[in-house]
Amino acid sequence: MAMKYLRSALLSAAALPLILFGTACVPQESGSVAAPPQAEVQAGTALEQLGSIPIKGRAPKTGYSREEFGPAWADVDHNGCDTRNDILARDLTDETFKPGTQDCVVASGTFADPYTGTVISFVRGNTTSTAVQIDHVVALSDAWQKGAQQLSAEERRQLANDPLNLFAADGPANGAKSDSDAATWLPANKAFRCEYVARQTAVKAEYRLWMTQAEHDAVAAVLASCPGEPVPAREGTAPRTAPAGAGPDTPEGQGSTTPVYANCVAVKAAGAAPIRPGDPGWDPKFDGDGDGVGCTS
């Protein structure tokens, strides 16, 4: 069964707007309560992870195109379903599937949109599907200008289809966001902002991307109100139906505990590099040079 992500509802109405990193500070909003001069950074939190993100200027957008990140909604986890439908199945409730698609194509469902706080009845169709879109939390254009040009083509394909970087979202809200970063766009639903910027920070850390100073300060201002916000857990999208011949003890079986790594960054983060055929979580995509050993560089 598709994993459902947790939506944070822990923000108070009055956010702490001030956080200091060195000498950089964020202006205090009217009526809010000032944070202490130095915010306490807890291990394992998004605030701690934010401190590891490099701060640089935005690179030129020259050379950017959607195709630089591979085909849209590729089946990168090899579960037989494209990424768009994987995320719809993860984020919607009471979903139904188009007959004959092995529960891959989502036909309808109820969507509690985290960006606006509204509930949308999703119905698949030429004029209705756009009501619920799939948002790249770190927009691909933004990623391109902040380090993704230096990633391999495979890493960019993984970034574009990584569940960590994807949320189902209200169509108009997603359109309004476009390729903005946290300095210029945040969800209207303030109760979701901590989780949202924590997810952006995690994606940038995993794919070795940077932030501009304005973006860093905007993320820090949000996290000042929730210093204990955890680093988002790595998600996967497991097969919703086991392929023919797969048993409960095989990697494809429903009872499998075999890890699924999105890319070599995730392999290395798990301490599983170098990875070889037969190792838990092995995927041929990790062996880019064909020498039988993956994630060596």
Contacts in CASP RR format, 6 or more apart in sequence:
PFRMAT RR
TARGET T0000
AUTHOR 0000-0000-0000
METHOD contacts of the structure
MODEL  1
MAMKYLRSALLSAAALPLILFGTACVPQESGSVAAPPQAEVQAGTALEQL
GSIPIKGRAPKTGYSREEFGPAWADVDHNGCDTRNDILARDLTDETFKPG
TQDCVVASGTFADPYTGTVISFVRGNTTSTAVQIDHVVALSDAWQKGAQQ
LSAEERRQLANDPLNLFAADGPANGAKSDSDAATWLPANKAFRCEYVARQ
TAVKAEYRLWMTQAEHDAVAAVLASCPGEPVPAREGTAPRTAPAGAGPDT
PEGQGSTTPVYANCVAVKAAGAAPIRPGDPGWDPKFDGDGDGVGCTS
1 240 0 8 1.000
2 86 0 8 1.000
2 89 0 8 1.000
2 90 0 8 1.000
2 237 0 8 1.000
2 238 0 8 1.000
2 240 0 8 1.000
3 90 0 8 1.000
3 235 0 8 1.000
3 236 0 8 1.000
3 237 0 8 1.000
3 238 0 8 1.000
4 90 0 8 1.000
4 91 0 8 1.000
4 93 0 8 1.000
5 90 0 8 1.000
5 91 0 8 1.000
5 167 0 8 1.000
5 235 0 8 1.000
7 112 0 8 1.000
7 114 0 8 1.000
7 192 0 8 1.000
7 195 0 8 1.000
8 191 0 8 1.000
8 192 0 8 1.000
8 194 0 8 1.000
8 195 0 8 1.000
8 226 0 8 1.000
8 229 0 8 1.000
9 191 0 8 1.000
10 191 0 8 1.000
10 194 0 8 1.000
10 226 0 8 1.000
11 190 0 8 1.000
11 191 0 8 1.000
11 193 0 8 1.000
11 194 0 8 1.000
11 225 0 8 1.000
11 226 0 8 1.000
12 225 0 8 1.000
14 31 0 8 1.000
14 32 0 8 1.000
14 33 0 8 1.000
15 29 0 8 1.000
15 32 0 8 1.000
15 190 0 8 1.000
15 222 0 8 1.000
15 224 0 8 1.000
15 225 0 8 1.000
16 32 0 8 1.000
16 33 0 8 1.000
16 34 0 8 1.000
16 35 0 8 1.000
16 224 0 8 1.000
16 225 0 8 1.000
17 26 0 8 1.000
17 27 0 8 1.000
17 28 0 8 1.000
17 29 0 8 1.000
17 32 0 8 1.000
17 34 0 8 1.000
17 35 0 8 1.000
17 221 0 8 1.000
17 224 0 8 1.000
17 225 0 8 1.000
18 25 0 8 1.000
18 26 0 8 1.000
18 28 0 8 1.000
18 34 0 8 1.000
18 35 0 8 1.000
18 221 0 8 1.000
18 224 0 8 1.000
19 25 0 8 1.000
19 26 0 8 1.000
19 35 0 8 1.000
19 39 0 8 1.000
19 220 0 8 1.000
19 221 0 8 1.000
19 223 0 8 1.000
19 224 0 8 1.000
20 37 0 8 1.000
20 38 0 8 1.000
20 39 0 8 1.000
21 51 0 8 1.000
21 216 0 8 1.000
21 220 0 8 1.000
24 213 0 8 1.000
24 216 0 8 1.000
24 217 0 8 1.000
24 220 0 8 1.000
26 217 0 8 1.000
26 218 0 8 1.000
26 220 0 8 1.000
26 221 0 8 1.000
26 224 0 8 1.000
28 34 0 8 1.000
35 224 0 8 1.000
39 47 0 8 1.000
39 224 0 8 1.000
39 227 0 8 1.000
40 227 0 8 1.000
41 47 0 8 1.000
41 48 0 8 1.000
41 51 0 8 1.000
41 227 0 8 1.000
42 48 0 8 1.000
42 227 0 8 1.000
42 228 0 8 1.000
44 230 0 8 1.000
44 231 0 8 1.000
45 223 0 8 1.000
45 227 0 8 1.000
45 228 0 8 1.000
45 229 0 8 1.000
45 230 0 8 1.000
45 231 0 8 1.000
46 194 0 8 1.000
46 197 0 8 1.000
46 198 0 8 1.000
46 201 0 8 1.000
46 202 0 8 1.000
46 223 0 8 1.000
46 228 0 8 1.000
46 229 0 8 1.000
46 230 0 8 1.000
46 231 0 8 1.000
46 232 0 8 1.000
47 220 0 8 1.000
47 223 0 8 1.000
47 227 0 8 1.000
47 228 0 8 1.000
47 229 0 8 1.000
48 231 0 8 1.000
49 201 0 8 1.000
49 202 0 8 1.000
49 205 0 8 1.000
49 231 0 8 1.000
50 201 0 8 1.000
50 216 0 8 1.000
50 219 0 8 1.000
50 220 0 8 1.000
50 223 0 8 1.000
52 205 0 8 1.000
53 201 0 8 1.000
53 204 0 8 1.000
53 205 0 8 1.000
53 209 0 8 1.000
53 210 0 8 1.000
53 211 0 8 1.000
53 216 0 8 1.000
54 210 0 8 1.000
54 211 0 8 1.000
55 210 0 8 1.000
55 211 0 8 1.000
55 212 0 8 1.000
55 213 0 8 1.000
55 216 0 8 1.000
56 146 0 8 1.000
56 210 0 8 1.000
56 211 0 8 1.000
56 212 0 8 1.000
57 210 0 8 1.000
57 212 0 8 1.000
57 213 0 8 1.000
58 145 0 8 1.000
58 146 0 8 1.000
58 212 0 8 1.000
59 144 0 8 1.000
59 145 0 8 1.000
59 146 0 8 1.000
59 147 0 8 1.000
59 149 0 8 1.000
60 145 0 8 1.000
61 141 0 8 1.000
61 144 0 8 1.000
61 145 0 8 1.000
63 144 0 8 1.000
64 140 0 8 1.000
64 141 0 8 1.000
64 144 0 8 1.000
64 145 0 8 1.000
66 72 0 8 1.000
66 140 0 8 1.000
68 140 0 8 1.000
68 144 0 8 1.000
68 148 0 8 1.000
68 153 0 8 1.000
68 156 0 8 1.000
69 140 0 8 1.000
69 148 0 8 1.000
69 156 0 8 1.000
69 157 0 8 1.000
69 159 0 8 1.000
69 160 0 8 1.000
70 153 0 8 1.000
70 156 0 8 1.000
70 157 0 8 1.000
70 160 0 8 1.000
71 157 0 8 1.000
72 160 0 8 1.000
73 82 0 8 1.000
73 83 0 8 1.000
73 84 0 8 1.000
73 85 0 8 1.000
73 134 0 8 1.000
73 161 0 8 1.000
74 82 0 8 1.000
74 83 0 8 1.000
74 157 0 8 1.000
74 160 0 8 1.000
74 161 0 8 1.000
75 81 0 8 1.000
75 82 0 8 1.000
75 83 0 8 1.000
76 83 0 8 1.000
76 157 0 8 1.000
76 158 0 8 1.000
76 161 0 8 1.000
76 262 0 8 1.000
77 86 0 8 1.000
77 236 0 8 1.000
77 237 0 8 1.000
77 260 0 8 1.000
78 283 0 8 1.000
79 86 0 8 1.000
79 237 0 8 1.000
79 238 0 8 1.000
79 239 0 8 1.000
79 240 0 8 1.000
80 102 0 8 1.000
80 104 0 8 1.000
80 239 0 8 1.000
81 89 0 8 1.000
81 104 0 8 1.000
81 105 0 8 1.000
81 237 0 8 1.000
81 240 0 8 1.000
82 104 0 8 1.000
83 134 0 8 1.000
83 161 0 8 1.000
83 166 0 8 1.000
83 237 0 8 1.000
84 134 0 8 1.000
85 104 0 8 1.000
85 105 0 8 1.000
85 106 0 8 1.000
86 163 0 8 1.000
86 237 0 8 1.000
87 134 0 8 1.000
87 163 0 8 1.000
87 166 0 8 1.000
87 167 0 8 1.000
87 168 0 8 1.000
87 237 0 8 1.000
88 95 0 8 1.000
88 106 0 8 1.000
88 122 0 8 1.000
88 132 0 8 1.000
88 134 0 8 1.000
88 168 0 8 1.000
89 95 0 8 1.000
89 103 0 8 1.000
89 106 0 8 1.000
89 237 0 8 1.000
89 240 0 8 1.000
90 163 0 8 1.000
90 168 0 8 1.000
90 235 0 8 1.000
90 237 0 8 1.000
91 111 0 8 1.000
91 167 0 8 1.000
91 168 0 8 1.000
92 106 0 8 1.000
92 109 0 8 1.000
92 110 0 8 1.000
92 111 0 8 1.000
92 122 0 8 1.000
92 132 0 8 1.000
92 168 0 8 1.000
93 109 0 8 1.000
93 110 0 8 1.000
93 111 0 8 1.000
93 112 0 8 1.000
94 109 0 8 1.000
94 110 0 8 1.000
95 106 0 8 1.000
95 107 0 8 1.000
95 108 0 8 1.000
95 109 0 8 1.000
96 106 0 8 1.000
96 107 0 8 1.000
96 108 0 8 1.000
96 109 0 8 1.000
97 103 0 8 1.000
97 104 0 8 1.000
97 105 0 8 1.000
97 106 0 8 1.000
97 107 0 8 1.000
98 104 0 8 1.000
98 105 0 8 1.000
98 106 0 8 1.000
98 107 0 8 1.000
98 124 0 8 1.000
102 240 0 8 1.000
102 241 0 8 1.000
103 240 0 8 1.000
103 241 0 8 1.000
104 240 0 8 1.000
105 124 0 8 1.000
106 122 0 8 1.000
106 124 0 8 1.000
107 123 0 8 1.000
107 124 0 8 1.000
108 121 0 8 1.000
108 122 0 8 1.000
108 123 0 8 1.000
108 124 0 8 1.000
109 121 0 8 1.000
109 122 0 8 1.000
109 123 0 8 1.000
110 119 0 8 1.000
110 120 0 8 1.000
110 121 0 8 1.000
110 122 0 8 1.000
111 119 0 8 1.000
111 120 0 8 1.000
111 121 0 8 1.000
111 122 0 8 1.000
111 132 0 8 1.000
111 168 0 8 1.000
112 118 0 8 1.000
112 119 0 8 1.000
113 119 0 8 1.000
113 120 0 8 1.000
113 132 0 8 1.000
113 168 0 8 1.000
113 169 0 8 1.000
113 170 0 8 1.000
113 173 0 8 1.000
113 189 0 8 1.000
114 167 0 8 1.000
114 169 0 8 1.000
114 187 0 8 1.000
114 189 0 8 1.000
114 192 0 8 1.000
114 195 0 8 1.000
114 196 0 8 1.000
115 135 0 8 1.000
115 167 0 8 1.000
115 169 0 8 1.000
115 170 0 8 1.000
115 173 0 8 1.000
115 174 0 8 1.000
115 177 0 8 1.000
115 187 0 8 1.000
115 188 0 8 1.000
115 189 0 8 1.000
115 192 0 8 1.000
115 196 0 8 1.000
116 170 0 8 1.000
116 173 0 8 1.000
116 187 0 8 1.000
116 188 0 8 1.000
116 189 0 8 1.000
117 188 0 8 1.000
117 189 0 8 1.000
117 191 0 8 1.000
117 192 0 8 1.000
118 170 0 8 1.000
120 131 0 8 1.000
120 132 0 8 1.000
120 170 0 8 1.000
122 128 0 8 1.000
122 129 0 8 1.000
122 131 0 8 1.000
122 132 0 8 1.000
123 129 0 8 1.000
123 131 0 8 1.000
130 171 0 8 1.000
131 170 0 8 1.000
131 171 0 8 1.000
132 168 0 8 1.000
132 169 0 8 1.000
132 170 0 8 1.000
132 171 0 8 1.000
133 168 0 8 1.000
133 169 0 8 1.000
133 170 0 8 1.000
133 171 0 8 1.000
133 174 0 8 1.000
133 175 0 8 1.000
134 166 0 8 1.000
134 167 0 8 1.000
134 168 0 8 1.000
134 169 0 8 1.000
135 166 0 8 1.000
135 167 0 8 1.000
135 168 0 8 1.000
135 169 0 8 1.000
135 174 0 8 1.000
135 177 0 8 1.000
136 143 0 8 1.000
136 160 0 8 1.000
136 165 0 8 1.000
136 166 0 8 1.000
137 164 0 8 1.000
137 165 0 8 1.000
137 166 0 8 1.000
137 167 0 8 1.000
137 196 0 8 1.000
137 199 0 8 1.000
137 200 0 8 1.000
137 203 0 8 1.000
138 159 0 8 1.000
138 165 0 8 1.000
138 181 0 8 1.000
138 200 0 8 1.000
138 203 0 8 1.000
138 204 0 8 1.000
138 209 0 8 1.000
139 177 0 8 1.000
139 178 0 8 1.000
139 179 0 8 1.000
139 180 0 8 1.000
139 181 0 8 1.000
140 148 0 8 1.000
140 159 0 8 1.000
140 160 0 8 1.000
140 179 0 8 1.000
141 179 0 8 1.000
142 179 0 8 1.000
142 180 0 8 1.000
142 181 0 8 1.000
143 159 0 8 1.000
143 207 0 8 1.000
143 209 0 8 1.000
146 204 0 8 1.000
146 209 0 8 1.000
146 210 0 8 1.000
146 211 0 8 1.000
146 212 0 8 1.000
147 208 0 8 1.000
147 209 0 8 1.000
147 210 0 8 1.000
148 156 0 8 1.000
148 159 0 8 1.000
148 207 0 8 1.000
148 209 0 8 1.000
150 208 0 8 1.000
151 159 0 8 1.000
151 207 0 8 1.000
151 208 0 8 1.000
154 263 0 8 1.000
154 285 0 8 1.000
154 288 0 8 1.000
155 207 0 8 1.000
155 263 0 8 1.000
155 264 0 8 1.000
155 265 0 8 1.000
158 262 0 8 1.000
158 263 0 8 1.000
159 165 0 8 1.000
159 203 0 8 1.000
159 207 0 8 1.000
162 203 0 8 1.000
162 206 0 8 1.000
162 262 0 8 1.000
162 263 0 8 1.000
163 235 0 8 1.000
163 236 0 8 1.000
163 237 0 8 1.000
163 262 0 8 1.000
164 199 0 8 1.000
164 202 0 8 1.000
164 203 0 8 1.000
164 206 0 8 1.000
164 232 0 8 1.000
164 234 0 8 1.000
164 235 0 8 1.000
164 262 0 8 1.000
165 199 0 8 1.000
165 203 0 8 1.000
167 199 0 8 1.000
169 177 0 8 1.000
173 187 0 8 1.000
173 188 0 8 1.000
176 185 0 8 1.000
177 185 0 8 1.000
178 185 0 8 1.000
181 200 0 8 1.000
181 211 0 8 1.000
181 212 0 8 1.000
181 215 0 8 1.000
181 218 0 8 1.000
182 196 0 8 1.000
182 197 0 8 1.000
182 200 0 8 1.000
182 215 0 8 1.000
182 218 0 8 1.000
182 219 0 8 1.000
182 222 0 8 1.000
183 212 0 8 1.000
183 214 0 8 1.000
183 215 0 8 1.000
183 217 0 8 1.000
183 218 0 8 1.000
186 193 0 8 1.000
186 196 0 8 1.000
186 197 0 8 1.000
186 218 0 8 1.000
186 222 0 8 1.000
187 193 0 8 1.000
187 196 0 8 1.000
193 222 0 8 1.000
194 222 0 8 1.000
194 223 0 8 1.000
194 225 0 8 1.000
194 226 0 8 1.000
194 229 0 8 1.000
195 229 0 8 1.000
195 232 0 8 1.000
196 222 0 8 1.000
197 218 0 8 1.000
197 219 0 8 1.000
197 222 0 8 1.000
197 223 0 8 1.000
198 223 0 8 1.000
198 229 0 8 1.000
198 230 0 8 1.000
198 231 0 8 1.000
198 232 0 8 1.000
199 232 0 8 1.000
200 219 0 8 1.000
201 219 0 8 1.000
201 231 0 8 1.000
202 231 0 8 1.000
202 232 0 8 1.000
203 209 0 8 1.000
204 210 0 8 1.000
204 211 0 8 1.000
206 265 0 8 1.000
206 266 0 8 1.000
206 269 0 8 1.000
207 265 0 8 1.000
208 265 0 8 1.000
211 219 0 8 1.000
223 229 0 8 1.000
234 262 0 8 1.000
234 266 0 8 1.000
236 260 0 8 1.000
236 262 0 8 1.000
238 256 0 8 1.000
238 260 0 8 1.000
239 252 0 8 1.000
239 253 0 8 1.000
242 252 0 8 1.000
242 253 0 8 1.000
242 254 0 8 1.000
243 252 0 8 1.000
246 252 0 8 1.000
246 253 0 8 1.000
247 253 0 8 1.000
247 254 0 8 1.000
248 254 0 8 1.000
248 255 0 8 1.000
248 256 0 8 1.000
249 255 0 8 1.000
249 256 0 8 1.000
250 256 0 8 1.000
251 258 0 8 1.000
251 281 0 8 1.000
258 280 0 8 1.000
258 281 0 8 1.000
259 270 0 8 1.000
259 272 0 8 1.000
259 280 0 8 1.000
259 281 0 8 1.000
260 281 0 8 1.000
261 267 0 8 1.000
261 270 0 8 1.000
261 272 0 8 1.000
261 275 0 8 1.000
261 281 0 8 1.000
261 283 0 8 1.000
261 286 0 8 1.000
264 273 0 8 1.000
264 286 0 8 1.000
264 294 0 8 1.000
264 295 0 8 1.000
267 273 0 8 1.000
267 275 0 8 1.000
267 286 0 8 1.000
267 294 0 8 1.000
267 295 0 8 1.000
268 295 0 8 1.000
272 279 0 8 1.000
272 280 0 8 1.000
272 281 0 8 1.000
272 295 0 8 1.000
273 294 0 8 1.000
273 295 0 8 1.000
273 296 0 8 1.000
274 293 0 8 1.000
274 294 0 8 1.000
274 295 0 8 1.000
274 296 0 8 1.000
275 281 0 8 1.000
275 282 0 8 1.000
275 286 0 8 1.000
275 293 0 8 1.000
275 294 0 8 1.000
275 295 0 8 1.000
276 282 0 8 1.000
276 292 0 8 1.000
276 293 0 8 1.000
276 294 0 8 1.000
277 284 0 8 1.000
277 292 0 8 1.000
286 294 0 8 1.000
286 295 0 8 1.000
287 293 0 8 1.000
287 294 0 8 1.000
288 294 0 8 1.000
END
